[in-house]
Amino acid sequence: MPLLAKNGTIVQLGIALKPHPISQFMLMRGRKSISGSAVGSLKSHEEVLELCAKHNILPDCKIIEANQIDWAWEQLTGEGGNKDGVRYVIDVKKSLANESFVPKK
């Protein structure tokens, strides 16, 4: 919120799994507002991607194999949540090569 411009609006997209407190004083003092949406429009997605590309804003990604899905889920939803904002990406090709994971036919 301190980075939001005066008269600015922050939009919460998607559902937060845990409540997050917002200082009413910061909202009133800066004439800031909060709005929300379950999903954003295609145009808004494009704008965000363009902003990220312009400023070289990249996600923190960790490549995992499919057999680590339960572990990754625990990292995202467990105690403390995903404070670092890491995104987990499954390496499907490597996962399929792992014979201990691939289901038998």
C-alpha positions in Angstrom: 0.0 0.0 0.0 2.8 2.5 0.7 3.9 2.2 -3.0 0.4 2.9 -4.3 0.0 6.4 -5.7 -2.4 8.9 -4.2 -6.0 8.3 -5.5 -4.7 4.9 -6.7 -6.7 1.6 -6.7 -5.2 -1.8 -5.9 -7.1 -4.7 -7.4 -7.1 -8.1 -5.7 -7.4 -10.7 -8.5 -8.4 -14.2 -7.3 -9.0 -15.3 -3.8 -6.6 -14.8 -1.0 -6.4 -18.0 1.1 -5.8 -16.1 4.3 -7.1 -12.7 5.5 -4.7 -9.8 5.1 -5.1 -6.7 7.2 -5.3 -3.3 5.6 -4.7 -0.1 7.4 -7.8 2.1 7.0 -5.7 5.1 7.9 -3.4 4.5 4.9 -6.5 4.2 2.6 -8.1 7.5 3.9 -4.9 9.5 4.1 -3.9 8.7 0.5 -7.5 8.5 -0.9 -6.6 5.0 -2.0 -9.1 2.2 -2.7 -9.2 -1.5 -3.0 -11.4 -3.5 -5.4 -11.5 -7.1 -6.3 -12.4 -9.5 -9.1 -12.4 -13.3 -9.4 -10.6 -12.9 -12.7 -9.1 -10.1 -14.8 -10.0 -9.3 -18.4 -7.7 -10.2 -21.3 -6.8 -6.6 -21.7 -5.8 -6.3 -18.0 -3.7 -9.4 -18.3 -1.9 -8.0 -21.4 -1.3 -4.7 -19.5 0.3 -6.5 -16.6 2.5 -8.6 -18.9 3.6 -5.5 -20.8 4.4 -3.7 -17.5 6.5 -6.7 -16.3 8.3 -6.9 -19.6 9.1 -3.2 -19.7 10.5 -3.3 -16.1 12.1 -6.8 -16.4 9.9 -8.1 -13.5 10.2 -11.8 -13.5 8.7 -14.5 -11.3 10.7 -16.7 -9.0 10.3 -20.2 -10.4 11.5 -23.5 -9.1 11.4 -26.4 -11.5 10.1 -29.6 -9.9 9.3 -33.1 -11.0 5.7 -34.4 -10.8 6.6 -36.6 -7.9 7.1 -33.4 -5.8 3.6 -32.1 -6.3 2.5 -32.9 -2.7 5.7 -31.2 -1.4 5.1 -28.1 -3.6 1.4 -27.9 -2.5 2.5 -28.0 1.2 5.0 -25.1 0.5 2.2 -23.1 -1.0 -0.5 -23.7 1.5 1.2 -24.9 4.7 2.1 -22.9 7.8 3.4 -19.5 6.7 2.1 -19.8 3.2 4.2 -18.9 0.2 5.9 -15.8 1.6 8.6 -15.7 -1.0 6.1 -15.9 -3.9 7.9 -18.8 -5.5 6.0 -20.5 -8.4 6.5 -24.2 -9.0 6.7 -25.4 -12.6 6.5 -29.2 -13.3 9.1 -30.5 -15.8 6.9 -33.0 -17.5 9.6 -34.4 -19.8 11.9 -35.1 -16.8 9.0 -36.5 -14.8 8.1 -39.0 -17.5 11.7 -40.1 -17.7 11.6 -41.0 -13.9 10.6 -44.6 -14.0 9.9 -44.7 -10.3 7.1 -42.1 -10.8 5.5 -43.1 -14.2 2.5 -45.4 -13.6 2.8 -48.9 -15.0 0.5 -49.8 -17.9 
